[in-house]
Amino acid sequence: MSCFAIHLLSNPMVGSLTHLTPRSSIPWRPTASSPLRRGQPRRHHRLAISAASAEVNASTTTAAAVDFDFKSYMVSKTAAINAALDAAVPLAHPEPIHAAMRYSLLAGGKRVRPILCLAACDLVVGAGGDLVALAPAAAVEMIHTMSLIHDDLPCMDNDDLRRGQPTCHRAFGEPIAVLAGDALLALAFQHLSDPTSYPAPVPAARIVRAVAELAKAIGAEGLVAGQVVDIESTGLDVPVGLDRLEYIHVHKTAALLEASVVMGAIIGGGTDEQIERLRRYARCIGLLFQVVDDILDVTKSSQELGKTAGKDLASDKTTYPKLIGLEKSREFAEELLRDAKSQIAAFDPVKVAPLVHLANYIAYRQK
């Protein structure tokens, strides 16, 4: 079942702010019982919410996946990605622009998108094959950082905090922040398309296909499209519908997550069938990522998130909790998680373990 066939409700009610729980309350677990959209009862798993469970919960997977050391995996992959990013953006002349690029790019973050890229490549190539995907992994993190810099600008969300530190335009001024985002966008495609970025020769056709995948994901058919519709939908007198909200998040958030996974599989030489399975998985976790973001925005503090909490409500943006309530949002997230795992169930359980655990991590993360 495609994740786009499992809309949250067949007869959705528009939620109100009374559905939201205080930020001090964060029990992400489904209600004891609730109806499926087809009217059938279903059982729920009790989902423990803690940083530890976010890393080790794989109760719906095979024993091989349960034994996977996800924490060590994340530490090692994050270190490799950070080293690649550091090397790709040295401090050079003119110093202000390079300093601003490094400030935002190396400020930390979950590195979910580049790690998904590495994991997808590793799946189709085999153990250690993910090293060939460091170039597209770094490129996708540059694009993601660019989108954050621009999203935080006064003309957009006008935010002051990102990744636990002042936003780029607060630290360097608005003109340099705009240019830093532009420079990261250009550098991402330079890095992705340059054959010398790869530790071993990669067929040119794969690189060209990866470039096209990334370009489509962030342009007027992807991230930019979602951003535009998000702007148009903010502050309306009547709430937007679920279809429009899904369109925003599928394009603004999920498209880049999808490209991250698909590029890894392309560069690794995956078959068309493997790539399509991974694409469906990525679409589900991409939407899941945003649903969880919406939940955290109203259940966590700014200090816990490392960015401004409650900003969507303050700017009158439509979110899943605002539209359908917090509990229904949690149920939708649970559906998306199950569906994502079903898309990759046919892969070897040992090789696919990182992607299974990354789906859990996205679902149960606390920031």
C-alpha positions as CSV (number, residue, x, y, z in Angstrom):
1,M,0.0,0.0,0.0
2,S,1.4,3.3,-1.0
3,C,1.9,5.9,1.7
4,F,-0.2,8.3,-0.5
5,A,-3.1,5.8,-0.4
6,I,-3.3,6.1,3.4
7,H,-4.5,9.6,3.9
8,L,-5.0,10.4,7.5
9,L,-8.8,10.4,7.6
10,S,-11.5,9.5,5.1
11,N,-13.7,12.0,6.8
12,P,-11.2,14.5,8.3
13,M,-12.4,17.0,10.9
14,V,-10.5,20.3,11.1
15,G,-8.6,20.4,14.4
16,S,-8.3,23.4,16.6
17,L,-5.6,24.6,19.0
18,T,-7.5,22.8,21.8
19,H,-6.2,19.6,20.4
20,L,-2.6,20.5,21.3
21,T,-1.0,19.3,24.5
22,P,1.4,21.5,26.6
23,R,5.0,21.3,25.5
24,S,5.9,19.6,28.8
25,S,3.8,16.5,27.6
26,I,5.5,14.4,25.0
27,P,4.0,10.9,25.1
28,W,4.2,9.8,21.4
29,R,2.1,6.8,21.5
30,P,-1.2,6.0,19.8
31,T,-4.5,5.9,21.7
32,A,-5.5,2.5,23.1
33,S,-7.9,2.0,20.2
34,S,-9.0,4.0,17.2
35,P,-10.6,3.2,13.9
36,L,-8.8,2.7,10.6
37,R,-9.9,4.8,7.8
38,R,-11.8,1.8,6.4
39,G,-13.8,1.6,9.7
40,Q,-12.0,-1.5,11.0
41,P,-10.5,-1.6,14.5
42,R,-6.8,-1.9,14.9
43,R,-4.3,-2.7,17.5
44,H,-1.6,-0.3,18.5
45,H,1.9,-0.8,19.8
46,R,2.9,1.2,22.8
47,L,5.7,3.4,21.6
48,A,8.3,4.3,24.2
49,I,9.6,7.8,23.7
50,S,13.1,8.4,24.7
51,A,16.4,9.0,23.0
52,A,17.5,5.5,23.6
53,S,14.4,3.9,22.1
54,A,14.8,6.1,19.1
55,E,18.0,4.4,18.3
56,V,17.2,0.8,19.1
57,N,13.5,0.3,18.5
58,A,13.1,-2.2,15.7
59,S,10.5,-4.5,17.2
60,T,8.7,-4.9,13.8
61,T,11.9,-6.0,12.0
62,T,13.9,-9.2,11.9
63,A,16.4,-10.3,14.6
64,A,19.2,-9.2,12.3
65,A,18.0,-5.6,12.4
66,V,17.4,-5.7,16.1
67,D,21.0,-6.6,16.6
68,F,22.2,-3.8,14.5
69,D,24.3,-1.2,16.4
70,F,22.5,1.9,15.2
71,K,24.3,4.3,17.6
72,S,27.7,3.3,16.4
73,Y,26.6,3.5,12.8
74,M,25.3,7.0,13.2
75,V,28.4,8.2,15.0
76,S,30.7,6.8,12.3
77,K,28.7,8.0,9.3
78,T,28.2,11.5,10.8
79,A,32.0,11.7,11.4
80,A,32.6,10.8,7.8
81,I,30.1,13.3,6.5
82,N,31.4,16.1,8.7
83,A,34.9,15.5,7.5
84,A,33.8,15.5,3.9
85,L,31.9,18.8,4.4
86,D,34.8,20.4,6.2
87,A,37.2,19.5,3.3
88,A,34.7,20.7,0.7
89,V,34.4,24.2,2.1
90,P,37.8,25.5,3.3
91,L,38.1,28.9,4.7
92,A,39.3,31.0,1.7
93,H,39.1,34.4,0.1
94,P,36.7,36.2,0.3
95,E,36.6,35.2,3.9
96,P,33.1,36.5,4.9
97,I,31.3,34.2,2.5
98,H,33.3,31.1,3.3
99,A,33.0,31.8,7.0
100,A,29.2,32.1,6.7
101,M,29.0,28.9,4.6
102,R,31.0,27.0,7.1
103,Y,29.1,28.5,10.1
104,S,25.8,27.0,8.9
105,L,27.1,23.9,7.2
106,L,29.3,22.7,10.1
107,A,26.9,23.7,12.9
108,G,25.9,20.2,13.6
109,G,22.4,18.8,12.8
110,K,21.1,15.3,12.5
111,R,22.7,14.6,9.1
112,V,19.7,12.4,8.3
113,R,19.7,13.2,4.6
114,P,23.3,12.4,3.8
115,I,23.2,9.3,6.0
116,L,20.2,8.1,4.1
117,C,22.2,8.6,0.9
118,L,25.1,6.5,2.3
119,A,22.8,3.8,3.6
120,A,21.0,3.4,0.2
121,C,24.3,3.1,-1.6
122,D,25.6,0.6,0.9
123,L,22.4,-1.5,0.4
124,V,22.9,-1.9,-3.4
125,V,26.7,-2.1,-3.4
126,G,27.5,-4.0,-0.3
127,A,29.5,-3.3,2.9
128,G,31.8,-0.4,2.5
129,G,30.3,0.7,-0.8
130,D,28.8,3.7,0.8
131,L,32.1,5.5,0.6
132,V,31.4,6.1,-3.1
133,A,28.3,8.1,-2.1
134,L,30.1,10.6,0.1
135,A,30.0,13.2,-2.8
136,P,26.2,13.1,-3.2
137,A,25.8,12.8,0.5
138,A,27.8,16.0,1.0
139,A,25.9,17.7,-1.8
140,V,22.5,17.0,-0.4
141,E,23.6,18.4,3.0
142,M,24.8,21.5,1.3
143,I,21.4,21.9,-0.4
144,H,19.6,21.2,2.9
145,T,21.7,23.9,4.7
146,M,21.0,26.3,1.9
147,S,17.3,25.8,2.3
148,L,17.6,26.4,6.1
149,I,19.6,29.7,5.6
150,H,17.0,31.0,3.1
151,D,14.0,29.7,5.1
152,D,15.2,31.6,8.2
153,L,15.6,35.0,6.4
154,P,13.4,37.9,7.4
155,C,11.5,37.8,4.1
156,M,10.6,34.1,4.8
157,D,10.2,32.8,8.4
158,N,12.3,35.5,10.0
159,D,13.8,33.1,12.5
160,D,16.6,33.8,15.0
161,L,17.7,30.3,16.1
162,R,18.9,27.3,14.0
163,R,20.8,24.2,15.2
164,G,21.3,25.8,18.6
165,Q,22.9,29.0,17.4
166,P,21.9,32.3,15.9
167,T,20.7,32.0,12.3
168,C,23.1,32.8,9.5
169,H,21.6,36.2,8.8
170,R,21.8,37.1,12.5
171,A,25.4,36.2,12.7
172,F,26.6,37.6,9.3
173,G,23.9,39.9,8.1
174,E,21.2,39.3,5.5
175,P,23.2,40.0,2.3
176,I,25.9,37.6,3.3
177,A,23.4,35.0,4.4
178,V,21.6,35.1,1.0
179,L,24.9,34.8,-0.8
180,A,26.0,31.9,1.5
181,G,22.9,30.0,0.6
182,D,23.5,30.7,-3.1
183,A,27.1,29.6,-2.9
184,L,26.2,26.3,-1.2
185,L,23.6,25.6,-3.9
186,A,26.2,26.1,-6.6
187,L,28.9,24.1,-4.7
188,A,26.5,21.2,-4.2
189,F,26.2,20.6,-7.9
190,Q,29.9,21.3,-8.5
191,H,30.8,18.7,-5.9
192,L,28.2,16.1,-7.2
193,S,29.2,16.4,-10.8
194,D,33.0,16.6,-10.4
195,P,34.5,13.1,-11.1
196,T,37.4,13.9,-8.7
197,S,34.9,14.0,-5.8
198,Y,34.6,10.2,-5.9
199,P,37.2,7.8,-4.5
200,A,36.8,5.5,-7.5
201,P,35.6,6.0,-11.0
202,V,31.8,6.3,-11.3
203,P,30.1,5.9,-14.7
204,A,29.2,9.3,-16.0
205,A,25.6,8.2,-16.7
206,R,25.1,7.6,-13.0
207,I,26.4,11.0,-12.1
208,V,24.2,12.8,-14.7
209,R,21.2,10.9,-13.4
210,A,21.9,11.8,-9.8
211,V,22.4,15.5,-10.8
212,A,19.0,15.4,-12.6
213,E,17.3,13.8,-9.5
214,L,18.7,16.4,-7.2
215,A,17.8,19.3,-9.5
216,K,14.2,18.2,-9.8
217,A,13.8,17.7,-6.1
218,I,14.8,21.3,-5.2
219,G,13.3,23.3,-8.1
220,A,9.9,24.4,-9.2
221,E,8.6,20.8,-9.1
222,G,10.0,20.1,-5.7
223,L,11.3,22.1,-2.7
224,V,10.5,25.5,-4.2
225,A,7.0,24.4,-5.2
226,G,6.3,23.4,-1.7
227,Q,7.7,26.6,-0.3
228,V,5.6,28.7,-2.6
229,V,2.3,26.9,-1.7
230,D,3.3,27.1,1.9
231,I,3.6,30.9,1.6
232,E,0.3,31.1,-0.2
233,S,-1.4,29.0,2.4
234,T,-0.2,31.0,5.5
235,G,-2.6,33.3,7.2
236,L,-5.7,32.4,5.3
237,D,-9.1,32.9,6.8
238,V,-10.0,29.2,6.4
239,P,-7.7,26.3,7.1
240,V,-6.2,24.5,4.0
241,G,-7.3,21.0,3.4
242,L,-5.3,17.8,4.0
243,D,-4.5,17.4,0.2
244,R,-2.9,20.9,0.1
245,L,-1.0,20.3,3.4
246,E,0.3,17.0,2.1
247,Y,1.3,18.7,-1.2
248,I,3.3,21.3,0.8
249,H,5.2,18.8,2.9
250,V,5.7,16.2,0.1
251,H,7.4,18.9,-2.0
252,K,9.0,21.2,0.7
253,T,10.4,18.4,2.9
254,A,9.9,14.9,1.5
255,A,11.3,15.6,-2.0
256,L,14.9,16.2,-0.7
257,L,14.7,13.2,1.5
258,E,13.6,11.2,-1.4
259,A,16.4,12.5,-3.6
260,S,18.9,11.6,-0.8
261,V,17.9,8.0,-0.9
262,V,17.5,7.7,-4.6
263,M,20.9,9.4,-5.4
264,G,22.7,6.9,-3.2
265,A,21.1,4.0,-5.0
266,I,21.8,5.5,-8.4
267,I,25.5,6.2,-7.6
268,G,25.8,2.7,-6.2
269,G,24.5,1.2,-9.4
270,G,21.1,-0.1,-8.1
271,T,18.7,-1.6,-10.5
272,D,15.5,0.2,-11.5
273,E,13.5,-2.1,-9.3
274,Q,15.7,-1.4,-6.3
275,I,15.6,2.3,-6.9
276,E,11.8,2.4,-7.2
277,R,11.4,0.4,-3.9
278,L,13.7,2.8,-2.2
279,R,11.9,5.8,-3.7
280,R,8.6,4.6,-2.2
281,Y,10.3,4.1,1.1
282,A,11.8,7.6,1.0
283,R,8.5,9.2,0.1
284,C,7.0,7.7,3.2
285,I,9.8,8.7,5.6
286,G,9.9,12.2,4.0
287,L,6.3,12.9,4.9
288,L,6.9,11.2,8.2
289,F,9.8,13.6,9.0
290,Q,7.5,16.6,8.5
291,V,4.6,15.1,10.5
292,V,7.0,14.5,13.4
293,D,8.4,18.0,13.0
294,D,4.9,19.4,13.3
295,I,4.3,17.4,16.5
296,L,7.6,18.4,18.0
297,D,6.9,22.1,17.2
298,V,4.0,22.0,19.7
299,T,5.4,19.6,22.3
300,K,9.0,20.7,22.8
301,S,10.8,23.8,23.9
302,S,13.2,25.9,21.8
303,Q,16.1,24.7,24.0
304,E,15.2,21.1,23.4
305,L,14.8,21.6,19.6
306,G,17.7,23.9,19.0
307,K,15.4,26.1,17.0
308,T,12.4,28.3,17.7
309,A,9.5,26.2,19.0
310,G,5.9,27.1,18.2
311,K,6.8,29.3,15.3
312,D,4.3,27.6,12.9
313,L,1.5,28.4,15.3
314,A,2.8,31.9,15.8
315,S,2.9,32.6,12.1
316,D,-0.5,31.0,11.6
317,K,0.8,28.2,9.4
318,T,-1.3,25.1,8.8
319,T,0.2,22.0,10.4
320,Y,-1.0,18.4,11.0
321,P,-1.7,19.0,14.7
322,K,-3.5,22.3,13.9
323,L,-5.6,20.7,11.2
324,I,-6.5,17.3,12.6
325,G,-5.3,17.3,16.2
326,L,-2.2,15.9,18.0
327,E,-3.4,12.3,18.5
328,K,-4.5,11.9,14.8
329,S,-1.1,13.3,13.8
330,R,0.6,10.6,15.9
331,E,-1.6,7.9,14.3
332,F,-0.7,9.2,10.9
333,A,3.0,9.1,11.8
334,E,2.6,5.5,12.9
335,E,1.0,4.6,9.6
336,L,3.7,6.2,7.6
337,L,6.4,4.4,9.6
338,R,4.8,1.0,9.0
339,D,4.3,1.7,5.3
340,A,7.9,2.9,4.9
341,K,9.2,-0.4,6.4
342,S,6.9,-2.4,4.1
343,Q,8.4,-0.9,1.0
344,I,11.9,-2.3,1.9
345,A,10.8,-5.6,3.4
346,A,12.0,-7.5,0.4
347,F,15.6,-6.5,0.8
348,D,18.2,-8.6,2.7
349,P,17.5,-7.9,6.4
350,V,21.1,-7.4,7.3
351,K,21.8,-5.0,4.4
352,V,18.6,-3.0,4.9
353,A,19.0,-2.7,8.7
354,P,20.4,0.9,8.6
355,L,17.3,2.1,6.6
356,V,14.9,0.3,9.0
357,H,16.6,2.0,12.0
358,L,16.7,5.4,10.2
359,A,13.0,5.2,9.7
360,N,12.6,4.5,13.4
361,Y,14.9,7.3,14.3
362,I,12.9,9.8,12.2
363,A,9.7,8.6,13.8
364,Y,10.9,8.7,17.4
365,R,13.4,11.6,17.4
366,Q,13.1,14.2,20.1
367,K,14.3,17.2,18.0
